[in-house]
Amino acid sequence: MIEIFERGGLMMYPLALASVLALAIIIERFFSLRKR
């Protein structure tokens, strides 16, 4: 996984950030919808 990340270069950082952010939003939505 780290090898792929290093080969991707600089473009991988914003991509990884967007993925983590999207995952956080999905988890947050899941829990807020489950509470209702």
N, CA, C and O atoms as CSV, one atom per row, in Angstrom:
chain,resi,resn,atom,element,x,y,z
A,1,MET,N,N,0.831,-1.201,0.000
A,1,MET,CA,C,0.000,0.000,0.000
A,1,MET,C,C,0.867,1.253,0.000
A,1,MET,O,O,0.613,2.186,-0.762
A,2,ILE,N,N,1.892,1.278,0.855
A,2,ILE,CA,C,2.795,2.433,0.939
A,2,ILE,C,C,3.608,2.576,-0.351
A,2,ILE,O,O,3.904,3.690,-0.783
A,3,GLU,N,N,3.966,1.449,-0.960
A,3,GLU,CA,C,4.718,1.483,-2.224
A,3,GLU,C,C,3.912,2.181,-3.318
A,3,GLU,O,O,4.446,3.009,-4.058
A,4,ILE,N,N,2.645,1.848,-3.416
A,4,ILE,CA,C,1.750,2.457,-4.410
A,4,ILE,C,C,1.633,3.952,-4.150
A,4,ILE,O,O,1.643,4.762,-5.077
A,5,PHE,N,N,1.523,4.303,-2.869
A,5,PHE,CA,C,1.403,5.706,-2.467
A,5,PHE,C,C,2.640,6.502,-2.869
A,5,PHE,O,O,2.529,7.622,-3.368
A,6,GLU,N,N,3.821,5.918,-2.650
A,6,GLU,CA,C,5.081,6.587,-3.001
A,6,GLU,C,C,5.253,6.716,-4.512
A,6,GLU,O,O,5.787,7.715,-4.994
A,7,ARG,N,N,4.804,5.709,-5.259
A,7,ARG,CA,C,4.902,5.761,-6.722
A,7,ARG,C,C,3.968,6.813,-7.306
A,7,ARG,O,O,4.262,7.396,-8.350
A,8,GLY,N,N,2.845,7.058,-6.637
A,8,GLY,CA,C,1.878,8.056,-7.097
A,8,GLY,C,C,2.408,9.473,-7.004
A,8,GLY,O,O,1.974,10.352,-7.748
A,9,GLY,N,N,3.332,9.695,-6.107
A,9,GLY,CA,C,3.946,11.014,-5.973
A,9,GLY,C,C,3.061,12.016,-5.255
A,9,GLY,O,O,2.267,11.661,-4.383
A,10,LEU,N,N,3.215,13.266,-5.637
A,10,LEU,CA,C,2.548,14.382,-4.974
A,10,LEU,C,C,1.030,14.348,-5.122
A,10,LEU,O,O,0.311,14.812,-4.238
A,11,MET,N,N,0.539,13.801,-6.233
A,11,MET,CA,C,-0.897,13.778,-6.496
A,11,MET,C,C,-1.651,12.871,-5.526
A,11,MET,O,O,-2.867,12.994,-5.382
A,12,MET,N,N,-0.943,11.969,-4.866
A,12,MET,CA,C,-1.573,11.025,-3.946
A,12,MET,C,C,-2.037,11.674,-2.648
A,12,MET,O,O,-2.977,11.190,-2.018
A,13,TYR,N,N,-1.387,12.767,-2.241
A,13,TYR,CA,C,-1.740,13.405,-0.971
A,13,TYR,C,C,-3.148,13.999,-0.953
A,13,TYR,O,O,-3.919,13.692,-0.043
A,14,PRO,N,N,-3.512,14.842,-1.931
A,14,PRO,CA,C,-4.889,15.351,-1.931
A,14,PRO,C,C,-5.920,14.237,-2.130
A,14,PRO,O,O,-7.031,14.305,-1.603
A,15,LEU,N,N,-5.541,13.216,-2.893
A,15,LEU,CA,C,-6.420,12.079,-3.137
A,15,LEU,C,C,-6.679,11.307,-1.842
A,15,LEU,O,O,-7.814,10.923,-1.560
A,16,ALA,N,N,-5.633,11.084,-1.066
A,16,ALA,CA,C,-5.759,10.398,0.221
A,16,ALA,C,C,-6.578,11.230,1.196
A,16,ALA,O,O,-7.403,10.693,1.936
A,17,LEU,N,N,-6.354,12.531,1.200
A,17,LEU,CA,C,-7.099,13.440,2.072
A,17,LEU,C,C,-8.589,13.414,1.735
A,17,LEU,O,O,-9.434,13.364,2.629
A,18,ALA,N,N,-8.905,13.449,0.444
A,18,ALA,CA,C,-10.296,13.407,-0.008
A,18,ALA,C,C,-10.953,12.074,0.374
A,18,ALA,O,O,-12.128,12.045,0.741
A,19,SER,N,N,-10.206,10.987,0.288
A,19,SER,CA,C,-10.733,9.671,0.642
A,19,SER,C,C,-11.057,9.575,2.128
A,19,SER,O,O,-12.104,9.053,2.511
A,20,VAL,N,N,-10.151,10.083,2.961
A,20,VAL,CA,C,-10.358,10.068,4.409
A,20,VAL,C,C,-11.551,10.944,4.778
A,20,VAL,O,O,-12.364,10.575,5.626
A,21,LEU,N,N,-11.649,12.104,4.136
A,21,LEU,CA,C,-12.751,13.033,4.379
A,21,LEU,C,C,-14.089,12.405,3.979
A,21,LEU,O,O,-15.071,12.502,4.715
A,22,ALA,N,N,-14.119,11.767,2.819
A,22,ALA,CA,C,-15.335,11.108,2.340
A,22,ALA,C,C,-15.758,9.988,3.294
A,22,ALA,O,O,-16.942,9.828,3.587
A,23,LEU,N,N,-14.796,9.228,3.767
A,23,LEU,CA,C,-15.070,8.141,4.701
A,23,LEU,C,C,-15.639,8.678,6.011
A,23,LEU,O,O,-16.576,8.104,6.567
A,24,ALA,N,N,-15.072,9.776,6.502
A,24,ALA,CA,C,-15.558,10.403,7.736
A,24,ALA,C,C,-17.000,10.885,7.576
A,24,ALA,O,O,-17.814,10.724,8.485
A,25,ILE,N,N,-17.313,11.473,6.425
A,25,ILE,CA,C,-18.675,11.954,6.152
A,25,ILE,C,C,-19.659,10.787,6.076
A,25,ILE,O,O,-20.759,10.867,6.622
A,26,ILE,N,N,-19.269,9.711,5.405
A,26,ILE,CA,C,-20.120,8.527,5.285
A,26,ILE,C,C,-20.427,7.930,6.660
A,26,ILE,O,O,-21.574,7.588,6.949
A,27,ILE,N,N,-19.403,7.806,7.506
A,27,ILE,CA,C,-19.583,7.269,8.860
A,27,ILE,C,C,-20.497,8.172,9.679
A,27,ILE,O,O,-21.386,7.688,10.380
A,28,GLU,N,N,-20.281,9.479,9.591
A,28,GLU,CA,C,-21.092,10.454,10.324
A,28,GLU,C,C,-22.557,10.384,9.889
A,28,GLU,O,O,-23.455,10.383,10.731
A,29,ARG,N,N,-22.799,10.326,8.582
A,29,ARG,CA,C,-24.168,10.217,8.042
A,29,ARG,C,C,-24.822,8.922,8.511
A,29,ARG,O,O,-25.990,8.918,8.898
A,30,PHE,N,N,-24.073,7.826,8.477
A,30,PHE,CA,C,-24.587,6.522,8.879
A,30,PHE,C,C,-25.099,6.550,10.315
A,30,PHE,O,O,-26.201,6.079,10.594
A,31,PHE,N,N,-24.294,7.105,11.228
A,31,PHE,CA,C,-24.695,7.156,12.630
A,31,PHE,C,C,-25.837,8.129,12.877
A,31,PHE,O,O,-26.710,7.854,13.700
A,32,SER,N,N,-25.848,9.253,12.186
A,32,SER,CA,C,-26.927,10.226,12.398
A,32,SER,C,C,-28.260,9.711,11.844
A,32,SER,O,O,-29.316,10.006,12.404
A,33,LEU,N,N,-28.220,8.955,10.763
A,33,LEU,CA,C,-29.450,8.387,10.208
A,33,LEU,C,C,-29.948,7.209,11.045
A,33,LEU,O,O,-31.151,6.954,11.106
A,34,ARG,N,N,-29.035,6.500,11.681
A,34,ARG,CA,C,-29.410,5.355,12.506
A,34,ARG,C,C,-30.097,5.779,13.803
A,34,ARG,O,O,-30.923,5.043,14.342
A,35,LYS,N,N,-29.753,6.965,14.299
A,35,LYS,CA,C,-30.325,7.458,15.554
A,35,LYS,C,C,-31.813,7.775,15.440
A,35,LYS,O,O,-32.550,7.647,16.418
A,36,ARG,N,N,-32.261,8.190,14.248
A,36,ARG,CA,C,-33.662,8.592,14.061
A,36,ARG,C,C,-34.645,7.447,14.226
A,36,ARG,O,O,-35.853,7.646,14.096
